[in-house]
Amino acid sequence: MNTLICGSMAYDTIMVFKDQFKKHIIPEQIHILNVAFLVPEMRREYGGCAGNIAYNLHLLGGKPLIMATVGDDFPPYAKRLEKLGIPQSHIRHVPDSFTGQAFITTDLDDNQITAFHPGAMGFSHQNKVAEAAGVTLGIVSPDGRDGMIEHAEQFVAAGIPFVFDPGQGMPMFGKEDLLRFIDQATYVTVNDYEAKMLEEKTGKSLAEIAKSVTALIVTLGGDGSMIYADGREIAIPTPKPDAVVDPTGCGDAYRAGLLHGIQKGWDWETTGRLASLMGSIKISSRGGQNHDLRRAEIETAFEKHFGFAIKL
Protein backbone atom coordinates (compact mmCIF):
# COMPACT_ATOMS: atom_id res chain seq x y z
CA MET A 1 0.00 0.00 0.00
CA ASN A 2 2.05 2.93 -1.30
CA THR A 3 1.33 6.47 -0.15
CA LEU A 4 2.04 9.07 -2.84
CA ILE A 5 3.33 12.28 -1.31
CA CYS A 6 3.04 15.24 -3.69
CA GLY A 7 4.87 18.27 -2.39
CA SER A 8 8.10 20.17 -2.03
CA MET A 9 11.65 18.99 -1.54
CA ALA A 10 13.79 21.72 -0.04
CA TYR A 11 16.85 22.68 1.90
CA ASP A 12 16.00 24.54 5.09
CA THR A 13 18.36 27.22 6.33
CA ILE A 14 17.27 27.62 9.94
CA MET A 15 18.25 30.60 12.10
CA VAL A 16 17.47 31.28 15.75
CA PHE A 17 16.73 34.79 17.02
CA LYS A 18 17.50 34.84 20.74
CA ASP A 19 14.59 37.12 21.61
CA GLN A 20 10.92 37.67 20.74
CA PHE A 21 9.81 39.17 17.44
CA LYS A 22 6.99 41.03 19.16
CA LYS A 23 9.49 43.17 21.08
CA HIS A 24 10.92 44.54 17.85
CA ILE A 25 7.84 45.04 15.69
CA ILE A 26 5.81 48.20 16.28
CA PRO A 27 2.19 47.41 15.30
CA GLU A 28 1.31 50.97 14.28
CA GLN A 29 4.36 51.04 11.98
CA ILE A 30 3.65 47.71 10.30
CA HIS A 31 2.93 49.47 6.99
CA ILE A 32 6.58 50.58 6.79
CA LEU A 33 8.10 47.47 8.34
CA ASN A 34 11.90 47.44 8.20
CA VAL A 35 13.48 45.10 10.72
CA ALA A 36 16.66 43.06 11.02
CA PHE A 37 17.26 40.23 13.46
CA LEU A 38 20.69 39.10 14.62
CA VAL A 39 20.82 35.30 14.30
CA PRO A 40 24.04 33.89 15.77
CA GLU A 41 22.82 30.32 15.24
CA MET A 42 22.38 28.99 11.70
CA ARG A 43 22.31 25.54 10.15
CA ARG A 44 21.19 23.86 6.94
CA GLU A 45 18.81 20.91 7.06
CA TYR A 46 17.06 18.56 4.68
CA GLY A 47 13.42 19.57 4.41
CA GLY A 48 10.45 20.31 2.22
CA CYS A 49 6.95 19.08 3.01
CA ALA A 50 7.21 15.96 0.88
CA GLY A 51 10.66 15.12 2.19
CA ASN A 52 9.65 15.57 5.83
CA ILE A 53 6.39 13.63 5.50
CA ALA A 54 8.14 10.78 3.69
CA TYR A 55 10.89 10.63 6.31
CA ASN A 56 8.39 10.32 9.17
CA LEU A 57 6.19 7.84 7.31
CA HIS A 58 9.28 5.74 6.64
CA LEU A 59 10.07 5.74 10.38
CA LEU A 60 6.56 4.37 11.00
CA GLY A 61 7.06 1.53 8.54
CA GLY A 62 4.90 3.03 5.80
CA LYS A 63 5.71 3.00 2.09
CA PRO A 64 6.13 6.60 0.96
CA LEU A 65 6.58 7.54 -2.68
CA ILE A 66 7.75 11.12 -3.13
CA MET A 67 6.47 13.01 -6.17
CA ALA A 68 8.44 16.24 -6.48
CA THR A 69 10.71 18.35 -8.69
CA VAL A 70 14.27 19.27 -7.72
CA GLY A 71 17.22 21.27 -9.01
CA ASP A 72 20.90 20.85 -9.82
CA ASP A 73 21.87 21.05 -6.14
CA PHE A 74 19.87 17.95 -5.16
CA PRO A 75 22.64 15.22 -5.17
CA PRO A 76 23.41 15.43 -1.40
CA TYR A 77 19.69 15.00 -0.64
CA ALA A 78 19.47 12.14 -3.15
CA LYS A 79 22.32 10.34 -1.39
CA ARG A 80 20.48 10.72 1.92
CA LEU A 81 17.26 9.25 0.52
CA GLU A 82 19.20 6.36 -0.98
CA LYS A 83 20.81 5.64 2.39
CA LEU A 84 17.40 5.72 4.09
CA GLY A 85 15.87 3.43 1.49
CA ILE A 86 13.21 5.91 0.36
CA PRO A 87 12.44 5.51 -3.37
CA GLN A 88 13.24 8.39 -5.74
CA SER A 89 11.51 7.07 -8.84
CA HIS A 90 9.07 10.01 -8.98
CA ILE A 91 11.50 12.80 -8.13
CA ARG A 92 12.12 14.77 -11.32
CA HIS A 93 15.29 16.79 -11.92
CA VAL A 94 14.74 20.18 -13.55
CA PRO A 95 18.02 21.39 -15.14
CA ASP A 96 19.31 24.91 -14.45
CA SER A 97 17.21 25.36 -11.33
CA PHE A 98 17.62 25.23 -7.56
CA THR A 99 15.87 22.78 -5.29
CA GLY A 100 13.39 24.70 -3.12
CA GLN A 101 15.07 26.81 -0.45
CA ALA A 102 13.46 27.84 2.84
CA PHE A 103 15.08 30.48 5.04
CA ILE A 104 13.47 30.19 8.47
CA THR A 105 14.00 32.46 11.46
CA THR A 106 12.58 31.23 14.77
CA ASP A 107 12.27 33.32 17.94
CA LEU A 108 12.18 32.21 21.58
CA ASP A 109 8.37 31.84 21.45
CA ASP A 110 8.68 29.40 18.52
CA ASN A 111 7.21 31.98 16.16
CA GLN A 112 8.66 31.72 12.67
CA ILE A 113 9.32 34.07 9.77
CA THR A 114 10.04 32.19 6.55
CA ALA A 115 11.20 33.25 3.10
CA PHE A 116 10.87 30.54 0.46
CA HIS A 117 12.41 30.25 -3.01
CA PRO A 118 10.39 27.64 -4.94
CA GLY A 119 12.95 26.93 -7.63
CA ALA A 120 12.16 23.63 -9.35
CA MET A 121 8.76 23.44 -7.61
CA GLY A 122 7.40 25.61 -10.42
CA PHE A 123 7.66 22.55 -12.66
CA SER A 124 5.83 20.14 -10.34
CA HIS A 125 2.95 19.83 -12.83
CA GLN A 126 5.30 17.81 -15.06
CA ASN A 127 4.83 14.88 -12.66
CA LYS A 128 1.68 12.79 -13.14
CA VAL A 129 -0.09 10.75 -10.46
CA ALA A 130 -0.83 8.03 -13.02
CA GLU A 131 2.92 7.35 -13.31
CA ALA A 132 3.01 5.91 -9.77
CA ALA A 133 1.95 2.28 -9.29
CA GLY A 134 0.28 0.62 -6.32
CA VAL A 135 -0.88 3.87 -4.71
CA THR A 136 -3.82 3.55 -2.30
CA LEU A 137 -3.60 6.95 -0.58
CA GLY A 138 -2.15 10.34 -1.46
CA ILE A 139 -1.53 13.82 -0.15
CA VAL A 140 -1.36 17.13 -1.96
CA SER A 141 0.90 19.27 0.19
CA PRO A 142 2.51 22.66 -0.59
CA ASP A 143 4.12 22.62 -4.02
CA GLY A 144 3.94 24.56 -7.27
CA ARG A 145 0.48 26.02 -7.85
CA ASP A 146 -0.23 24.20 -11.12
CA GLY A 147 1.13 20.98 -9.70
CA MET A 148 -1.19 21.08 -6.68
CA ILE A 149 -4.21 21.74 -8.87
CA GLU A 150 -3.36 19.02 -11.39
CA HIS A 151 -2.37 16.40 -8.82
CA ALA A 152 -5.68 16.83 -6.99
CA GLU A 153 -7.53 16.34 -10.27
CA GLN A 154 -5.41 13.31 -11.09
CA PHE A 155 -6.07 11.66 -7.72
CA VAL A 156 -9.79 12.05 -8.36
CA ALA A 157 -9.48 10.64 -11.89
CA ALA A 158 -7.54 7.65 -10.55
CA GLY A 159 -10.06 7.03 -7.75
CA ILE A 160 -7.37 7.43 -5.09
CA PRO A 161 -8.42 9.07 -1.79
CA PHE A 162 -6.16 11.95 -0.80
CA VAL A 163 -5.45 14.52 1.87
CA PHE A 164 -5.49 18.20 0.90
CA ASP A 165 -2.82 20.00 2.94
CA PRO A 166 -2.61 23.60 1.66
CA GLY A 167 -0.19 24.80 4.35
CA GLN A 168 1.91 27.78 3.37
CA GLY A 169 0.68 27.36 -0.20
CA MET A 170 -2.80 28.64 0.67
CA PRO A 171 -2.14 32.27 -0.37
CA MET A 172 -1.70 31.04 -3.96
CA PHE A 173 -5.37 30.10 -4.19
CA GLY A 174 -8.62 32.04 -4.30
CA LYS A 175 -12.08 31.08 -3.12
CA GLU A 176 -13.07 28.94 -6.10
CA ASP A 177 -9.75 27.09 -6.11
CA LEU A 178 -10.05 26.18 -2.44
CA LEU A 179 -13.69 25.13 -2.72
CA ARG A 180 -12.73 22.85 -5.60
CA PHE A 181 -9.88 21.31 -3.57
CA ILE A 182 -12.27 20.67 -0.67
CA ASP A 183 -14.82 19.11 -3.01
CA GLN A 184 -12.17 16.83 -4.54
CA ALA A 185 -10.36 15.82 -1.34
CA THR A 186 -11.23 12.97 0.97
CA TYR A 187 -9.52 14.65 3.93
CA VAL A 188 -8.40 18.23 4.67
CA THR A 189 -5.75 19.14 7.23
CA VAL A 190 -4.69 22.63 8.37
CA ASN A 191 -3.25 24.28 11.45
CA ASP A 192 -5.30 26.72 13.52
CA TYR A 193 -4.05 29.80 11.66
CA GLU A 194 -4.65 28.18 8.27
CA ALA A 195 -8.11 27.11 9.44
CA LYS A 196 -9.09 30.74 10.02
CA MET A 197 -7.65 31.69 6.65
CA LEU A 198 -9.56 28.85 4.99
CA GLU A 199 -12.80 30.05 6.57
CA GLU A 200 -12.19 33.62 5.43
CA LYS A 201 -11.20 32.68 1.89
CA THR A 202 -14.04 30.20 1.27
CA GLY A 203 -16.76 31.91 3.30
CA LYS A 204 -17.52 28.56 4.93
CA SER A 205 -17.27 27.58 8.59
CA LEU A 206 -15.19 24.63 9.72
CA ALA A 207 -18.42 22.74 10.40
CA GLU A 208 -19.53 23.34 6.81
CA ILE A 209 -16.16 22.31 5.41
CA ALA A 210 -16.20 19.15 7.54
CA LYS A 211 -19.49 18.08 5.94
CA SER A 212 -17.80 18.06 2.52
CA VAL A 213 -15.02 15.61 3.46
CA THR A 214 -14.56 12.38 5.38
CA ALA A 215 -12.51 14.26 7.97
CA LEU A 216 -11.24 17.76 8.64
CA ILE A 217 -8.17 17.84 10.87
CA VAL A 218 -7.08 21.06 12.59
CA THR A 219 -3.83 21.08 14.56
CA LEU A 220 -3.62 23.42 17.56
CA GLY A 221 0.06 23.41 18.45
CA GLY A 222 0.66 22.57 22.10
CA ASP A 223 -3.10 22.32 22.65
CA GLY A 224 -3.39 19.17 20.53
CA SER A 225 -5.69 18.90 17.54
CA MET A 226 -9.34 18.60 16.62
CA ILE A 227 -10.72 16.10 14.15
CA TYR A 228 -14.14 16.76 12.64
CA ALA A 229 -15.47 13.44 11.36
CA ASP A 230 -18.71 11.46 11.30
CA GLY A 231 -20.59 14.47 12.70
CA ARG A 232 -18.31 14.52 15.76
CA GLU A 233 -15.61 16.83 17.08
CA ILE A 234 -12.83 14.60 18.38
CA ALA A 235 -10.30 16.32 20.66
CA ILE A 236 -6.81 14.84 20.41
CA PRO A 237 -4.30 15.54 23.21
CA THR A 238 -0.63 16.27 22.63
CA PRO A 239 1.97 14.35 24.65
CA LYS A 240 4.39 16.58 26.49
CA PRO A 241 7.64 16.58 24.49
CA ASP A 242 10.95 15.71 26.12
CA ALA A 243 12.10 19.21 25.15
CA VAL A 244 10.91 22.06 22.97
CA VAL A 245 13.85 22.56 20.61
CA ASP A 246 12.58 23.40 17.13
CA PRO A 247 9.04 23.45 15.66
CA THR A 248 10.27 23.16 12.06
CA GLY A 249 8.60 20.14 10.45
CA CYS A 250 6.22 19.32 13.30
CA GLY A 251 3.20 19.67 11.04
CA ASP A 252 4.76 17.33 8.50
CA ALA A 253 5.49 14.75 11.20
CA TYR A 254 1.84 15.00 12.29
CA ARG A 255 0.67 14.42 8.72
CA ALA A 256 2.82 11.32 8.41
CA GLY A 257 1.10 9.85 11.48
CA LEU A 258 -2.24 10.80 9.98
CA LEU A 259 -1.45 9.05 6.69
CA HIS A 260 -0.20 5.96 8.49
CA GLY A 261 -3.32 5.67 10.63
CA ILE A 262 -5.56 6.08 7.58
CA GLN A 263 -3.63 3.40 5.70
CA LYS A 264 -3.97 1.10 8.71
CA GLY A 265 -7.73 1.69 8.89
CA TRP A 266 -7.55 2.87 12.49
CA ASP A 267 -10.25 4.97 14.16
CA TRP A 268 -9.72 8.72 14.42
CA GLU A 269 -8.95 8.64 18.13
CA THR A 270 -5.98 6.34 17.50
CA THR A 271 -4.90 7.94 14.24
CA GLY A 272 -4.96 11.43 15.78
CA ARG A 273 -2.93 10.29 18.77
CA LEU A 274 -0.23 8.75 16.58
CA ALA A 275 -0.08 11.94 14.52
CA SER A 276 0.15 14.04 17.67
CA LEU A 277 2.89 11.82 19.08
CA MET A 278 4.96 12.18 15.91
CA GLY A 279 4.75 15.97 16.15
CA SER A 280 5.77 15.81 19.81
CA ILE A 281 8.75 13.58 19.02
CA LYS A 282 9.90 15.88 16.25
CA ILE A 283 9.82 19.10 18.26
CA SER A 284 12.47 17.65 20.59
CA SER A 285 15.14 17.76 17.87
CA ARG A 286 16.51 20.32 15.44
CA GLY A 287 15.42 20.28 11.81
CA GLY A 288 12.68 18.29 10.16
CA GLN A 289 14.50 14.97 9.79
CA ASN A 290 16.97 14.47 12.63
CA HIS A 291 14.78 12.45 15.01
CA ASP A 292 15.68 8.80 14.50
CA LEU A 293 13.46 6.33 16.36
CA ARG A 294 12.77 2.67 15.71
CA ARG A 295 9.19 1.51 15.38
CA ALA A 296 9.39 -0.32 18.70
CA GLU A 297 10.41 2.93 20.41
CA ILE A 298 7.45 4.78 18.88
CA GLU A 299 5.08 2.00 19.99
CA THR A 300 6.49 2.18 23.53
CA ALA A 301 6.10 5.97 23.62
CA PHE A 302 2.52 5.69 22.36
CA GLU A 303 1.51 3.24 25.11
CA LYS A 304 3.28 5.33 27.74
CA HIS A 305 1.44 8.52 26.79
CA PHE A 306 -1.99 7.16 25.88
CA GLY A 307 -2.41 4.02 27.97
CA PHE A 308 -3.04 1.51 25.18
CA ALA A 309 -0.86 -0.29 22.67
CA ILE A 310 -0.63 -0.11 18.89
CA LYS A 311 1.27 -2.20 16.35
CA LEU A 312 2.86 -0.16 13.61
N, C-alpha and C positions, 0 to 999 in steps of 0.2 A: 504494500500500500504506500506508494510514493506520494509525498506532499510537494506540490510545485510552488515555489516561493518566488513570486515576481516582485522585484524591488531593486533597490540600489546596492551597489558594492562601493565602498568608499574607504579612504584613509581618514582617520580622525586625528586632527591636531588639537590636543586638549590642554587648556591652560587654566590655572587656578588663581583667582583673585582673592587675596587674603583679607577680604572685608565684605561688606554688603553693598550691592549695587544701589539700593534705595538711599544710602547715605550720600550718594554722589550724583543723583539725578534729581533735578529741581522740577517738580510737576508742572509749575506754571511756565517753565521755559522749555517744555518738551518740543515745542514747534521749532526751536532752533538748537536742538540737541547736538552737543559737541563734547564728547567725553573720551577720556583715555584711561585705561586701567593697567596698572603695573602688574605683570604676571610672572613672578620669578620661577614658577614651576611650569614646565611644558614637556609634553611627550607626544609621540605619534603612535597611534594604535590602528589595528585592523577593525574596520567597522562597516557601516552601511546597513540599512534595515534588513536586506536579504541575507547578507553575510552574518549578522548577529542572530537573526531568527534561525538560520540553518545551523549555526554553531550550537545553540541551545537545544534545538530539536535533535541534533546528533548526540548530545550528551544524554538525552532521555531515551535513546535507542530508536528514534524515528528514522525515516528514510527521506531526508530532504533533497530536493532537486532545485538548485538555484537557477533562475532565469534572469539574466542581467546582461548589461553591456559595460565593457571596461576599456581602459586606454592603454597606451604604450608602457605605462609605469606599473602595470599589474603583476609582472613576474614574481616579485617577492610574496604577494598574496596568493598567487597560484601555487607556489611551493608549499605554503602553509596549508592550503586546502588539500593538496595531495598527501601531505604528511598526516592530516587528520582523517583522510579517507572519505572526504566529501566530494561527490562527483562534480565535474566541471563541464559536462557535455553540453549544457545550455547557457554557458557564459560566452558571450560573443565579444571578440576583440574589435574595436573600432580604431583603425590606424589614425595617427596624427591627432590624438586626443588624450586628455588626462582621464584617469579613473576619478570618480566623484571625490571631492575634497571637502570635508567639514572642518571648520575652525570654531571650536567650542570654548567659551570662557564660562567657568562656573564660580559662583561666589560662595561665601560661607553658609548661606541659607539654602544651598543647592539650586538656586536659580541659575538659568543658563541663557547666554546670548550666543547665537550660532550664526555664522556666515557659511553658505554652502555653494560651492562651484559644482554644477551638475556634470560638466564634461561629457563623457560618453553616454550618460543617461539619456541625453536628447535623442539617441538612436534606439531606445529600448523597444520601440514599435517594430523593429526589424525581427525581433524574436516572436515566435508563434506558439501558442499553447499546444496546438495540434502536433508539434514536433516532439513533445515529451510523451513517453509511453508509460502505461501503468499508473497513471495519476488518478487518485480517488478523492483528493482534497486540494484546494489551492488557496492562496492569499494574494491579493493585490495590495501591496504596500507602497509607500512613497517611491516614485520613479519618474521617468519622463512623462509629461502630460499625455501625449498620444499613446504611449505604451500602456499607461494605466487604463485609458478608455478602451483600447483595443483588446487588452488581455481580459478585461471584465466581459466584453462581448464574446470573446472566444471561449471563456469558461462556460458561459451560458449555452453557446452553440454545441459545445462538447458534452453538455449535461453533467458537468463537474461542479459540485457545491464549492463555494469559495467565501472567504472572509474579505470584506472590504475594510481596509485599514488606511484611511486617508492621511493621518499624521500631519507632518509638516508640509505635505503636498496639498492640503485643503485650500490654501489661498489661490491655487491655480484654477479652481473650479467655481462656476456660478451655480445658481439655484437649480436650473434644469439638469446640469451635469450631475449634481449630487443626488437629486431625486432619482435620476436614471440609475446611478450606482446602487442606491438603496433598493430600488425595484429589482435589480439584477442579482444582488448579493443574497447569500443564504444567511450570513452573519455580518454584523457591523461592529467594529471595536474602535473606541476613541478614549482619550483621557478626559478629565473633567473640563479642562479649558477647551479642548476640541469639541466636546459635547455642546457647550454653550455656543460655540461658533457654528456648529452644524444646525442647531436650532434656529439661530439668527439667519443663516443663509438659506435654509429650506422653508422657514416659516412654519415648521412642524415641531411639536413637542417631542420629548424623548418617548413618551407613551405612544404617540402616534407613529413614530419611527419604528418602535418595537413591534407594532402590529404588522409591519411590512416584511419582517424578517423572522427567521427561526429564533434568533437571539441577538440582543443588543448588549454589548459589554462596555461598561464605562469604568475605567480605572481611576482611583481617587488618591493616588500617592500613598502616604503612610496610613491613610484611613481605609485602605483595602480597595474593594471594587464592588460594583453593583451589576448584576446580570438580570436583564429583563427578558424573560422567556416563559412561554406557556401561560401567559397572563399573570405571572408572578414577578415580584421584585426580590431577587435573591442576594442578600448581603454576604460578601465574602471577606473574611478577616485577612489581615496581613501579618505573617509571623514577624516578630521582632528580629531584625538582622543582627548578626554578630558585631557589625560596625557599619556606620554610614560613611562610606569612603568616596563613592562616585556614582551619581545617578545615570551616567551615560549608558544607554543600552538596556535600562531596566524594562522599558516598555516592550522592547523586542524579546527579552527573556520571557516576559509575561505571555506574549503572543505565541511563543514556542510551546509553552505549557498548555495554552488554549488549544492549539492545533493537535497536540499529542492526545489530549483528553477527548477531543472530537473524533479523532481516528480510532481511539480505543472504544468509543461508544459509551463513555462514562456519563453519569448524570452531571448536571451543572454545578452542584455543590462540590463534587470531587474535582471536576475539571477546573473550576475557578480556584480552588485551593492549590492545586498543582501549579497553575499559572502564577498565583500570588507568591508561592514559595520560590519559584524560579526568579522572580523579580527581587525578592528579599536576598536570595543567595548572591545575585549579581551585584547588588549595591555595596556589598562588602569588599569588592575588589575594584581596582582601577581598570578603565577601559571596558569595552563591550564584550571581550572574548578572553579574559584572563582567568576566569573562575574555571577550575578543572576538577569536577567531581565525578566519581563513578556512579553508576545507576544505583548500586546498593547504598551508597552514602545519601543519595537523594531520597530513596525510599525510607531510610532510617530517620532523616530529618522530617519527612512528611508525617510519619507516625508520631514522632516526638511532639510536633507542633499541633497536630490535629486529632490525635487520639485514636486513629484507625489506620490500618495498613493498606498500601496499594502495591501492585506489581507492575513495574514499568515494562 
